[in-house]
Amino acid sequence: MEAVIRTNGLTKRYNGRPVVDGLTFEVPRGAIFGFLGPNGAGKTTTFAMLCGFVRPSVGSATVLGRPLTDLPRDRMAALPQDARFHPERTLSDSLIFMGRLQGMDAARAQGEAARVLAAVDLAEAGKVRGKELSHGMAKRFGVAQAFLGTPELVLLDEPTEGLDPRNAHTVRQMIRAMSGRSTVLVSSHNLAEIEDLCDTAAILDRGRLVAQASIAELTGRNQQVLIQLGAAGSGPQAALATLPHVAGVEASPDGLRLRVTLRLAPGERAEVAITEAVGALIASGASLGTVVRGHSLEERFLELT
């Protein structure tokens, strides 16, 4: 797929110390792309370079086919982690102003302002001034301005940080609604959110890329299944070991959890193998608690960082 963002050896040093170190990765067009890493991994610095806020020390990057020195700002939008807004302007006025800067006429700018405010449950807050925003309102307003005009690329740094569950859900729904129309890069510490929201992710550690793959590949959704049993015994493990789609079975010390490694042909769906395994367990008389595909993204993150 065409890469909307492409970096090559991107590096940023402060006082001689690399904060981002030789970073090379690609973000495919149309993806909701997760950008992960522990504190100090270089996520925010990378984000700042891709937005043109900070110049790299070494290396290069292109955004929508243009270099960092000539970013297509009319085709992209960003929400920095600690974004601040004009204290005296109302939310509606700020969005209309941003829309006019994008080249919209007055009528379209007003319509877009109303649309994005409604999308983040701020339809009744158009007259509120920037200095009157609570943390949650400011976060939602930041997401609203980032999606103004449906840009080709949206970069979001911790878009749901500090939001209550309802408002975080609203923001996630807005991001999902953009799927296929815009490419969205989401930097976040919320691994469960990234696992649910994104189709692809990159993981950084100490300024370096340690993994980039689809969420299914990172979590092993199509390679392993963890099955919780109601009672221990050798029968369930033996029933699985003979199946053609099972490459191996590992039991926990108490015998209540089975980690099943799948054997799939190219293009074969994991659901076929999982259904086969569950059927064999039931036929053997085993009682099942839960069936979980792969590892959690959190487990993989902890392994890699």
PyMOL commands that set and color helices and strands:
alter all, ss='L'
color gray80, all
select helices_A, chain A and resi 43-50+68-70+73-75+91-101+106-119+123-125+130-132+135-146+165-177+191-197+215-219+234-241+270-283+297-304
alter helices_A, ss='H'
color red, helices_A
select strands_A, chain A and resi 3-14+17-23+26-28+32-36+58-63+66-67+76-79+153-157+183-187+200-205+208-214+224-229+246-251+257-262+288-293
alter strands_A, ss='S'
color yellow, strands_A
deselect
rebuild
show_as cartoon
